[in-house]
Amino acid sequence: MSSQFYGPNDKPPLSKWIPLSFQHVFAMFGATVLVPLLTGLSTSTALFTAGTGTLIYILITGAKVPAFLGSSFSFIPGLIAISQAYGASYAMGGAIFAGIFYAIIALIIKFAGKSWIDKALPPVVIGSVIIVIGLGLAPTAIKEFFYIGSSGADADYSLVYASIGAVTLIIAVIATIFFKGFFNTLSILIGLLGGYLFTLIMGFFFPAYKLIDFSGVASARWFALPFLHADDSLHTLGWSWIAPKFNLVSVITFIIISISTVCEHLGDMLTTSKVVGQDYYKNPGLHRTILGDGVATAWAAIWGGPPNTTYGENIGVMAITKVYSVWVIGGAAIIAIILSFCEKFGALINTIPTPVLGGICTLLYGLIASSGLRTIVDAGIDYQDKRNLTISSVILVIGIGGGTLKFAVGSSFNFALGGVALSTLVGIILNLVIPKKKAADKK
C-alpha cells in the first residue's frame, strides 16, 4: 500500500493521522459554522453536534463509511421560517421529527428497497426543489450584502457593506475557479477569511467603518461547555441550550424538507461509493447510512444545533488525497468537539461581519441552485415534455414566490405551510397525478 493511501479500515500513524484529520476540519468548517450564523444558532453547539453526530454515524454504519456530517444548508429556510413564526425551540422540535422521519425511511428501504423513492421523487422534482432552496434564500444574501439592518429599504443601503461583500465574493469566486486540489475545497473558508481581513484593514484605516468588535472575545472564557453560559447577574452557570418544543406546523415543515435531503443523502452515498471504490448502498446498506444521518440530525436538534447532513466538501478531500480512512474522519470529529469547548473560539466566529456573510452567501446560495440545475441536466430531463415543464414551473413559482397554505380550526389551531416545504409537497403530488406519456405518444 502506498504511503499516500489509506483505506476505510486503515489507521494512519499519529504523525499523519492528526494533520490528515485537520484537513477535513478545514474543509467542513466554513459551511458548518455558516449555518448557525445565518439562522441565529450557536456556532459552538453546531461544532459539537457535527463532531458527535459524525461519531454517531460512524457507530451506526459499523465504521465502514468515511463520511463527515455537518450543518445542512437545505434546512436553512425551515429553520428561519419556523424560528421567526414560533421561536427556535419549535424549529428544533421539527428537526427532531425530521430525524425520526429518516429512521422511518431507513426502515422502509430495508424491507422494500428504494425504487419507490425514484417513483415519488424523480430528478425533475428533486432538481426543481434544490433550485428553490438556493434561490429562495437569495433575498437574505442580498440584504446582508448591501443593507444595514433587515428591512432592505433604500435608506439602509451601505456602500461600505457593498464593498466588503464584493471583496468577499471576489475572493471566494477566485478560490472556487482558479485554486486547485485541496485548496479548492476550502473556497468558502478562504472567502470568509479574505473578507474578514479586508474588514479589519478597512476598520484600521477608517475607524468610522470599524465593524469588528473583539470585546466579546476578550470577555469569553477559554473553556466552557457549549450549552452553558455565565450569567453575569447571578454569577452562576445556567442552561443556554434551546429546549425543543413541538407543533404540527414545525413537524410537517421539517418532514417535507427532509424528503429532499434524503435524496441528497442518496447522491452523497453514490458519490462516496465511487470515490472509495465500495458499494455503500449494499454494505453497510442504505438503510444504515440514512439511519445514521437521521439519528445525527435528531441528536443535533436535542442540543440546539442545526440538522446534520453528509458533507460533499469532505468527499472532495478524500477524492484529492486518496485517504479514505474512517479513523481520519473520526479524528476530525474529535477535533471539532474540542474546538466547541473553547468559548473564545466561538466568540471569535461570531465577530464575522454581516456583509462578509452576504458576499459568501451570494455565491453559496447560487451554487445550491446551480446544483439543482445540474441534477436536471445530468438526468436528461426533456422540457419539451409539458409534464416536466409543468411540474418544474409550479414548484419554482410556489417555492421562490413564497406561496403559503394557511387555515385555522377554531381559535386555538392555526396551520401554515410554505416555501420549500409546500413546493416539495406540490411537486410530489403533481408527479404522482399527472400521467406520463406513453412511448407511442412520444413518437
Residue, then its C-alpha position, 0 to 999 in steps of 0.5 A: m500500500s502506498s504511503q499516500f493511501y489509506g483505506p476505510n479500515d486503515k489507521p494512519p500513524l499519529s504523525k499523519w493521522i492528526p494533520l490528515s484529520f485537520q484537513h477535513v476540519f478545514a474543509m467542513f468548517g466554513a459551511t458548518v459554522l455558516v449555518p448557525l450564523l445565518t439562522g441565529l444558532s450557536t456556532s459552538t453547539a453546531l461544532f459539537t453536534a457535527g463532531t458527535g453526530t459524525l461519531i454517531y454515524i460512524l457507530i451506526t454504519g459499523a465504521k465502514v463509511p468515511a463520511f463527515l456530517g455537518s450543518s445542512f444548508s437545505f434546512i436553512p429556510g425551515l429553520i428561519a421560517i419556523s424560528q421567526a413564526y414560533g421561536a427556535s425551540y419549535a424549529m428544533g422540535g421539527a428537526i427532531f421529527a425530521g430525524i425520526f422521519y429518516a429512521i422511518i425511511a431507513l426502515i422502509i428501504k430495508f424491507a422494500g428497497k428504494s425504487w419507490i423513492d425514484k417513483a415519488l421523487p424523480p430528478v425533475v422534482i428533486g432538481s426543481v426543489i434544490i433550485v428553490i432552496g438556493l434561490g429562495l434564500a437569495p433575498t437574505a444574501i442580498k440584504e446582508f450584502f448591501y443593507i444595514g439592518s433587515s428591512g432592505a429599504d433604500a435608506d439602509y443601503s451601505l456602500v461600505y457593506a457593498s464593498i466588503g461583500a464584493v471583496t468577499l465574493i471576489i475572493a471566494v469566486i477566485a478560490t472556487i475557479f482558479f485554486k486547485g486540489f485541496f485548496n479548492t475545497l476550502s473556497i468558502l473558508i478562504g472567502l470568509l477569511g479574505g473578507y474578514l481581513f479586508t474588514l479589519i484593514m478597512g476598520f484600521f484605516f477608517p475607524a468610522y467603518k470599524l465593524i469588528d468588535f473583539s470585546g466579546v472575545a476578550s470577555a469569553r472564557w477559554f473553556a466552557l461547555p457549549f450549552l452553558h453560559a455565565d450569567d453575569s447577574l447571578h454569577t452562576l452557570g445556567w442552561s443556554w441550550i434551546a429546549p425543543k418544543f413541538n407543533l404540527v406546523s414545525v413537524i410537517t415543515f421539517i418532514i417535507i424538507s427532509i424528503s429532499t435531503v434524503c435524496e441528497h443523502l442518496g447522491d452523497m452515498l453514490t458519490t462516496s461509493k465511487v470515490v472509495g471504490q465500495d458499494y455503500y448502498k449494499n454494505p453497510g446498506l442504505h438503510r444504515t447510512i440514512l439511519g445514521d444521518g437521521v439519528a445525527t440530525a435528531w441528536a443535533a436538534i436535542w442540543g440546539g444545533p442545526p440538522n446534520t447532513t453528509y458533507g460533499e466538501n469532505i468527499g472532495v478531500m478524500a477524492i484529492t488525497k486518496v485517504y479514505s480512512v474512517w479513523v481520519i474522519g473520526g479524528a476530525a470529529i474529535i477535533a471539532i468537539i474540542l474546538s466547541f469547548c473553547e468559548k473564545f473560539g466561538a466568540l471569535i466566529n461570531t465577530i464575522p461581519t454581516p456583509v462578509l456573510g452576504g458576499i459568501c452567501t451570494l455565491l453559496y446560495g447560487l451554487i445550491a441552485s446551480s446544483g439543482l440545475r445540474t441534477i436536471v441536466d445530468a438526468g436528461i430531463d426533456y422540457q419539451d415534455k409539458r409534464n416536466l415543464t409543468i411540474s418544474s414551473v409550479i414548484l419554482v413559482i410556489g417555492i421562490g414566490g413564497g406561496t403559503l397554505k394557511f387555515a385555522v380550526g377554531s381559535s386555538f389551531n392555526f396551520a401554515l405551510g410554505g416555501v420549500a416545504l409546500s413546493t416539495l409537497v406540490g411537486i410530489i403530488l403533481n408527479l404522482v397525478i399527472p400521467k406520463k406519456k406513453a412511448a407511442d405518444k412520444k413518437 
